[in-house]
Amino acid sequence: MSDAGTPGLPARRAALRLLDAVLRRGLPIDAARSAATRDVADRQDQALALAIAGEVLRRLPDLDALIDSATRNRLADDAKARMALRLALVQPLVLGTPPHAAIATILPLLDGGPKRLVHGVFGTLMRRGVTLPAHPTLPPTVADRWRRSWGPDVVAAAAVAIAAPPPLDLSLAREDVVAPDGVAFAPRHRRLPSGTVTDLPGFDQGGWWVQDLAASIPARLLGEGAGEHVLDLCAAPGGKAMQLAAAGWRVTAVDGSASRLKRLGENLARTGLRADLVEADILRWNPPEPAAAVLLDAPCSATGVFRRHPDVLHRVQPRAIADLAAGQAAMLARAADWVRPGGTLVYATCSMEPEEGEDQIRAFVASRPDYAVHPPASGELPAGVPVAGEGWVRTLPGMIADQGGLDGFFIARLRRRPLAGAESGH
Ligand SMILES: C[S@@+](CC[C@H](N)C(=O)[O-])C[C@H]1O[C@@H](n2cnc3c(N)ncnc32)[C@H](O)[C@@H]1O
């Protein structure tokens, strides 16, 4: 269907496709993006489509509660009328679009569908003067799971954290690169309010890259490399590989995805940093020899990055977490054999789920007497990030919340026992 001549309609149609991809097909919004915006020529319209769909995903339970308060028979979760109403309501209630403009661009999406119903429910809610809560309600299954794992305060902090996109963290190759002004929570770090990355000072010079502060911790725990060899496993698109290269490590970056590895190559080219790239499945590949250090940033549910990717709240199911955890255990077992005696293994996941973090490392150290958790010393972690009781790092919503917060991450540093009589290495 052609949207030509109806301003704003292509962006709304793309937003509908994005929602459909996440909520009905369980796709990550990033994976759905290019297909959903395929016929949206204007970059601003593409950004608007992502903003509308993203805000719906941040506010879904609250939007649905409003819709349910104005319908006699509950609409199915995936009913087109419900999808359209979510898109229509989020615009005046969050994005500041005038109600008449919002509904005028949503009704044409319902060709042959329940236009009168959608128009009626939307009008009823607007006349009632409804608003959304300042702190969105998390999907009940997620809230229950995180309450069991972390308690009610973390659930409340997550609701606060999801209300708006997070600040922008930059990792710097060196302290003296051209970089925007911002607050430093750690060496080679700047935090600034979110904005357009390519407009920031120093982007073209390539002295920095975008990386959440929590995501920078795994490589920080390996310290300076002094030319030693590190295997960066599951390395693309390369935030940690660039940190390691900048810290003087000789980096071999391994990833199973050709397209993501290509992005890693582009990131290295922009920043002028070096790494050897290997496209391989680490469940089959073997390195030629053990390394002084191995960093395994394992594929995970990514529920820790819910602030920037709110789709994870709606599509990650317990079954997927269990499957991912099994894969992580297999990867960890292989990675552990590639650390030379006396060397260091760092395991990380951007997940809020203990199955992908704490439980992995408890099981690992129980099965590998040649390894022990090596807790960070004071000064190794960004300001405000604590060491957990068992010696690893668990970042959660609520940490440094008044200064922009952190993604949810799990990071453990482990030391492999040196051979009897040998000096300990890295
Ligand atoms: C969390 S992301 C890595 C992020 C990266 N470390 C960074 O700092 O930018 C996980 C990566 O694991 C890769 N991956 C998943 N399964 C893999 C496997 N079996 N072998 C190698 N890489 C794999 C994915 O392609 C993805 O790039």
The ligand as a Gaussian input file, in Angstrom:
#p B3LYP/6-31G(d) Opt

LIG

0 1
 C       27.295000      -9.894000      23.789000
 S       27.732000      -9.917000      22.113000
 C       29.415000      -9.460000      22.187000
 C       29.705000      -7.991000      22.390000
 C       31.192000      -7.685000      22.253000
 N       32.002000      -8.440000      23.166000
 C       31.508000      -6.217000      22.418000
 O       32.101000      -5.834000      23.416000
 O       31.175000      -5.446000      21.523000
 C       27.839000     -11.643000      21.819000
 C       28.507000     -12.057000      20.526000
 O       28.640000     -13.470000      20.559000
 C       28.683000     -13.928000      19.228000
 N       28.485000     -15.387000      19.282000
 C       27.352000     -16.032000      19.642000
 N       27.568000     -17.362000      19.615000
 C       28.865000     -17.540000      19.234000
 C       29.673000     -18.697000      19.029000
 N       29.190000     -19.935000      19.219000
 N       30.949000     -18.515000      18.609000
 C       31.443000     -17.286000      18.411000
 N       30.719000     -16.152000      18.604000
 C       29.443000     -16.285000      19.007000
 C       27.615000     -13.110000      18.544000
 O       27.820000     -13.061000      17.148000
 C       27.783000     -11.743000      19.231000
 O       28.562000     -10.904000      18.437000

